[in-house]
Amino acid sequence: MRCACIDIGSNTTRLLVAEPGQERLRTVLEERAFTRIGRHMGTDGEIPPDTIAAVAEVVAAQRATAEAAGAAHVRVVATAAIRAAANRDALVAALRDRAGVDVAVLSASDEGRLAFAGATRTLEQRPEGTIAVVDVGGLSTEIALGTMDAGVTWMRSFQVGSALLAGRCRADPPSRADIETMHAVAARAFAAADMPRPDHAVAVGGSAASLPTLVGPVIDRAALERALAKLGAAPAAVVARRHGLAPERAELLPAGILVLHAASRRLGMPLRIGRGGLREGVILELAGGG
């Protein structure tokens, strides 16, 4: 059964159309728009009306694309920026009116659970033991631990993300002082958590998905240094052209990498970049397999 998920995040609004199978989830179509809700949110915690209208237009177009691709079911979910928004009901109403969809504003717990399902069910090999899934978003990071058989047994949401951290940057590319500041903030965000030690660790989310072409499939200290050297060599617009990245992602990526690195250090092991995450988890649940 072909299903679709539209995921409204702090940085992007993404569409995935896929077909779940017994062993694999086959991707049919993917789309992404940088709607930057977290960046546009005011100091009063409200999403501006023009941003709400823009997101509603994007979701309407993505829904039409999903249905044209043969999706039998389309589920729309929203994460941290919408959870935190003082006027989230206005966005929910605009999506219903313009796009004809009801949006599920996920709790942090549901976000972590679905990202864990999507990440673990799309691994190339079934791992034994405990798996940690680190899902870095724009305004929050969820870390979920569990096993393939039991699902999530431990989950926490941390108030640190790529957009939140990138707001600390004063230079483009980030200066050494910017990097040190972001590194310290990311490390503090995870420091107090009494986190179990996993046997395996997987990174998902927009920052993680952008890294393989820069550093390969594993995030460790050496990969961090290589990535920051490449991203710090020129302004974000130049880096984007040089490495085939969206300019918006190139701008956010140094912060995203530092969040991933801080999580990796707190878990005590490198992170392997995953093939699936929240959207895949939603589709598996829609199809009765998550």
Secondary structure by P-SEA (a helix, b strand, c coil): cbbbbbbbcccbbbbbbbbbcccbbbbcbbbbbcccccccccccccccaaaaaaaaaaaaaaaaaaaaacccbbbbbbccccccccaaaaaaaaaaacccbbbbbccaaaaaaaaaaaaaaacccccccbbbbbbbcccbbbbbbbcccccccbbbbbcccccccccccccccccaaaaaaaaaaaaaaacccccccccbbbbbccccccccccccccccaaaaaaaaaaaacccaaaaaaaccccaaaaaaaaaaaaaaaaaaaaaccccccccccaaaaaaaaaaccc
